[in-house]
Amino acid sequence: MAAQIRALVSGPWLADAIRNNLVGAKIRVLDTSWFQPKMKRNTRQEFGERHIPGSCFFDIDECCDRSSEFDHMLPTAAHFSRYVGDLGVGNDTHVVVYDSSDFGAYSAPRVWWMFRLFGHNLVSVLDGGLRNWLAEGHPVTSELTETEPKDFRALLNPSWVKSYEDVLENIKTRQVQVVDARSAGRFRGVEPEPRDGVLPGHFPGAINMPFTSFLDASGKQIPLEDMSQRFREAGVNLDEPLWVTCGSGVTACQVVLAAHLLGHPGPCVYDGSWAEWFQRAAPENIITEGEAKK
């Protein structure tokens, strides 16, 4: 079954699964919406008002390492197992993730990557998210779904997660290509970061590929040949190891998804990303066209 699971599923495919009563029994749909605090969007409230029938809410800020000073750092395997098990996800459940962002995909690829990181390959992203689901005329509901807890056993692949120390070492050796998925303005240092106390910029050697460059005007993933061209134009070789960073490890996973769709065996994520890097790095390891770190 695992070989047949696609990383992307369409709205019509999911609507058909709902009509055939496969959602709940064989498929678990998760609304993984998350936004920067400054956007002041209450994702749980929005979920309660409108969501895809049969879906449950996955909170990135709950399923994380609560002891870390940085946002939604990865949870332990035990924490992840308990959290998704309580949502009715077992090791044989096909998980479909989506979010409600205007981009079409924003936080959903992060949760897709988390499932794969913890050994669960039966996971797909709803192409175009809630935005396209609504545009295509599929139903939504305010009815909450009761779930029966399942036993989920996570197995972490630690090699897919990179630390501050890993990135610092790579700046010296330049052994691995690193893509930064933030906007060009934040990468260059001319647009503000969304977090207080963090200035924009990037670390030496990083390649800028904004996560939105993999989405079309409707919010769906661009064709594979266009994705491949984006990587080539950026100078990224998908036959070589690839690490990805962003603001806090969320939109980096959009680049991971794109690389995966093109056959890359395992792009890695710097989980702390720029939020951690700016706090810990020496000024000489912060490149910016704007205000420098003191």
Secondary structure, 3 states (H helix, E strand, C coil): CHHHCCCEECHHHHHHHHHCCCECCCEEEEECCCCCHHHCCCHHHHHHHCECCCEEECCCCCCCCCCCCCCCCCCCHHHHHHHHHHCCCCCCCEEEEECCCCCCCCCHHHHHHHHHHCCCCCEEEECCHHHHHHHCCCCCECCCCCCCCCCCCCCCCHHHEECHHHHHHHHHHCCCEEEECCCHHHHHCCCCCCCCCCCCCECCCCEECCHHHHECCCCCECCHHHHHHHHHHHCCCCCCCEEEECCCCCCHHHHHHHHHHCCCCCCEEECCHHHHHHHHCCHHHCECCCCCCC
